[in-house]
Amino acid sequence: MSPAPAVPRPPQVTLLAAMICGGSVLSVLLTFEAVSQLGSIETQEALARTLDRPPVEGLGLSVDQAQRIVRVLCFVTAGVAAAAAVLGQQLFKGSRQARVVLSVLAPVLFVAASFTTTSGFAEAVVAGATVLLWTQPSRDWFAGRVPAPRPGRPPSRAARAAAPVAPPADWAPPAPQSRAEVPTAPPAPSAPSDPWPAPTAPADPGVRPPAVLTAAVFTFLGAGTALIMLAAGAFGILQERTALLAEIEDRFPTPEDRAGASPEFLLGVVVAVMIGLALWALAVIPLAVAVLRGREWARLSLLISAYTAAAVSLTGVLAVAPVLVTGLCVAAGMTLGRAEVVAWCRASSTRIGPPPQASQPPPPSHLTPPS
């Protein structure tokens, strides 16, 4: 393994390495869970439906043969994911070889997982993080160079640490003082300072950074995708309401299995959750518009909403795989946390409304005109 670079590690590399390690461990766990469920009736029925559809319809595979193939692919996925987790640990040390090997293993992991019964989300996270390892500032850090600052953004911690400290250009050594006493004139009386200084205007926030618009676009796309998926789910419930009620009764035949609730009540709970998620998706749209106007409170609210929505959609990923919504939420949250977005929103928020009126101190007694 190559030695660690001499410059400090950028936060992006730390995040990407953590995503690779976490996604690899999750892939191993999900793969072994999929292997344990290969003999279940649900898995056999799902494989049978898959074998009846193109392009595998004409291969002539039986369900037992498909199970053996899936079991082999699961073990391949688990082995590659375990290797990716070990290589992810080496990324924290700046190993260039680990990055190259991960670039070879990540596509294999993603393709092998796509033919198993797992969702493929963890493998997609590993593959995406591996691709981002070849972008800036990760590329400069693995090469041993100080990452170049982006336009409109202050230098990074690595650049500040590696930059030499030079004296100011106008600095000069102090002139030697003579020991002879030189008579000096008494200082002239200074005019009294103004006890009521003029209020200073807040700093101009300047031009809106492009990252603000990028975060808003990610938010609009994520909210729109979620609304389309929820609308499609609600339409499917309306069309197949009778079949869904029958399926609930088949899965939970006794009232004890349903916690005393009726199938209609359980289906109503699902509809209510979908309505709540739709209202949530609609609420983030005006928040994104407020962020475009430089509102700091909207940025914080949207940042919390983005990561919360990513966690909620991750739960759905393991069932119905809305990978796009999760990716858009994470992208929006990371963009809203960038330094130039935070600085611009805070500077813009200080200019909202009239400037605060400071209380004027009473004039000094020696400046009060005599009555």
N, C-alpha and C positions, 0 to 999 in steps of 0.2 A: 504494500500500500504506500502511496505517496505521502510525504509529510504534509502537515497542515500548513496552509498559507500563513505568511507572516502578518497579514492585515486582519483586523477583527472580522468575525463572521457576520454578514448582513442578516437582518431579521427575516428576509424572504427565504434564505437558505434554511434557517432554523425551522420555519413553518413548513417548507416543502419536505424536509427530511422527516419531520414529525408526521406529516400526512402519509408519507410512504411507509413508515414504520407502523402507524396505526391502521392504515388500509390493508397492509400485509397480514397483520395479526387478525384483523376482522375476517379477511379472506380465508385464513386457515380455519377459524372457528366455524364459519358458515359452510365451508367445504365438508368438514367432518359431520356437521349436522345434516347436510344433504346425503352423505354416505349412510348415515344411520336411518334415513327415511326411504332408502331405495326399495326396501321390501314392503312398504306400506301399500295399501290399496289405492290411496290417492295418487301416489307417484306412478303406479302401474297404469292407472287410468289416464294420467297426463301423458305418459309415454305412448300409450296406445293412440290417443288423439293426435299426438305429434307425428307418429308413423303413418297416419292416414292422410296427412296433408303433404303437398309438395314443399320442398324438392326431395324429401326422403321417402316419398310414397313408393317410388319405383325401385328402391334398393332391396326390397324383399327381406327386411330385418324383422325378427320377432321381438316381442317385449323382453324376453330373457337376454337376447343378444344386445339389445339396446341398453339394458341395465348393466351388463358387463362393460360395455364401451363407456358409459357414463361413470362407472366406478373407477375405471382406469384414468379417465380425464380428471376426475376429482382428486385422485392421488397425485397426478401431475400438477394440478393447480395448487394443491397444498404444498408440494415440494418447492415449486417455484416461488410461492408466496413466502415460505420460510426463508429461502435464500434472499429474497428481496428485503425481508425484515432485517437480516444480518447486514446486508449491504447498506440499508438505510442508516444503521448505527455508524457506519464508516463515513457517511456523508457529513456528520457533525465534525469529523476530523479533517475534512477537506480532501478526501481521497478521490483522485481523478479516475482511477481504475474502477472504483465502485460506481461512479456515474456512468462510465462506458458500459459496464456489465449490466447495470440496471436498464440502460437504453435498449439492450438486446432482450432482456428477460421480460420487460413490461409488455411488449406486444404479445409474447408467448402466453403470459399470464392472462391477458385480456381475452385472447382468442380461445384458450382452453376453457376459461370460465364461462364463455358464451354458449358452450355446448353442454354445460352441466345444468343442474336444477337450481343453482344459486341465482341471485338477482343480477350480479355483475357490477353492482355499484362500487364495492370496495376495490375491485380490480380497475375500474375506470378512474377512481381517485389516484391509484398508484401510477397508472399510465399518464394521466394528466400532469401530476406533479413531476414525473420524470421528464416530460417534455419541457416544463417550465425551468428545469435545472439548466437548460442550454440557453436561456434568455438572460438579459441583464437584470440585476447586477450579479447574478449567480455565475455567469460565464467569466466575468473579470475576477471574481474571488477565487474560483477554482484555478484560474491561470496565474494566481499570485499577484494580480494587479489591484490597485485601489479602485473600487467601482466609481465610475464617473457620475457626478450628480446630474439629474435630469434638469432641463430648462425650467426656470421658475421655482426651483426647490433648493433649499440650503444644502450645503455639503453634508454627506452622511457622517456617522460616527467614525467609520473606518477612514474616510478621507481626512477628517479632522485629526485623528490620531496619528496618521502617517505623514501629515504635512509638517515640514520643519518650522520651528518658531523663529521668526526673523524679527530684528528690532525695527521700529518704525523708520520710515524713510527720512523724516525730518529730525531724527534724534541726533544729538551731538553731545560730546562730553562737556561737562560743566567747565566754564572758564575759571582759571585760578584767581582766587581773591587776594587782594593785597592786604597786608597786615596793618598798613597805615590807616589811621582813622581819618575818614573823609567826612567833613561836616555836611550834614544834610539839613535841608529846609524842613520845617514842620509840615506835616501833611495837611493839605487843604480840606476844609470840612466838606464832607459829601452831602449831597442833597438827599433828603429823606425819600426812601423808597415808597412806591405807590402801595398803600395798604390794600387796595382793591385791584389785584391783577386781573387782566382780561382772561376769560376762560379760553383754553386751548381746544381747537377742533380735533375730533378723533381722526386717526390716520385713515387715509383713503384706502379702501380694500383693493383697489386696482381691478384689473381685468379678471373675469371669472376663469378659473383654471379649467382646462378640458376635462379633467377627471370628474368634475361636478356633473357635467352633462353625461359622461359615461355612466356614472352611478344612477342618474335618473333614467337613462335608457335601460339599464339592467333591471331597474325596479319596474318600469312599464312592461318590459317583456315578461318578467316573472309573474307580475299580477295578471297580465293578459293570458299567459299560458295556464295559470291556475284557474282562472275563470272559465276558460274553454274546457278544461278537464272536468271541473265541477259541473258545468252545464251538460256535458256529455254524460256524466254519471247520473245526474238528476233525470235526464231524458231516458236513460236506460232503466232506471227504477220505475218510471211511469209506464214504460212499455212492457216490462217484465215483472210487474208487481206481483201477480199471482204466482209465477214461478219462483220468485224470491221468497215469498211467504211459505211455499211448499218446501223449499230447500232449508229454510230455518227450522221448520217442523221436523224434517228428516235428520238434521244435524243435532237438534235439541228436542227429542221427542216428548220428554216429560217437563212439567212446569218447574221441577227442581233444577233441571239443567239450565233453564232460562231464568233462574233466580226469581221465579214467580211471575215473570212478565210474559205477556202474550206476544206472538210473532208480529202483530201489527205495531205494538209499542216499540219493539226492538228496531223495526224498520223505520218508525218515526224518529227514533233517536239518531239513526244514521242520517236521515234527511235534515234534522236540526243541526247536526255537526257540519254537514255540507253547506247549509245556509250561513252558519257562523263563519266558516272559512271564506265563503264568497264575500261576506261583508268586510272581513279582514282585508281581502285582496282589493276591494274597492277603497278602503280607507287609506291604503298606502299611496294611492295616486295623488291626492292633494298634498300629502307629505312630501312626495318627490317634487311637486311644483314649488312648494315652499323652500325646499333645499335649493332649487334653481335660483330663488330670490335671495339666498344667503341667510336663511334663518337657522341659527345654531340649534334651537330647541327641536326643529324639524329634523336636522341631521342626526341628533342623538336618538330621537324617537325612531327614525327610519333605520338607524344602525341596530338598535335593539330588536326591532321588528324583523330585520333581514336575518339575523342569526337565529332568532326564535323560529322563524318560518323554515329555515334550513333544517333545524332539528326536527320540526314537525313533519316536513316533507321527507326527511330521512326515514322516519317510521313508515311512511307510505312507500318509500323506495323498496324496502324489504318485501313488500306485498305486490305492488302494481308498477314499480319502477318508473316513477316520474323523475328521471335523472336530470332533465333539463331544468325543472323548477329548483331543485337543490343547488345545481351549479350556478344558476342566476342569482339565487339568494346569497350564496357565499361570495360571488364576484361583487355584488352590490355592497355587501358588508365590508369587504376588504378595500374597495374603492372609497367608501365613505370614511374609512379610518386613515387615509393617506394624509401626510402632513400638510400638503398644499390645500387640500379640501378643508381640513380643520382650521387652518389659519385664515382662509378666505371667509368662511362662514362666521368665525368669531369677529373678524374685522367688519364684516357687513352688518352683523347684529348690533354693533356699537353705534351705527348710524341710523338705526330705526327710531323714529319719533323725534321730538324736540330734544335738544341737549338738556341735561339736568341743570337746574338752577341751584348753584351753591349759595349757602347762606352767607350774607355779607357781614363781616365782623364790624363792630362799632368802631368809629374813627378814634384814633388816639386823642388823649385830652389836650396835647400841645398843638394839635391841628384843628381843634374845634374853635370856630370864630367866636369872639366875645359878643355877648348880647348887648 
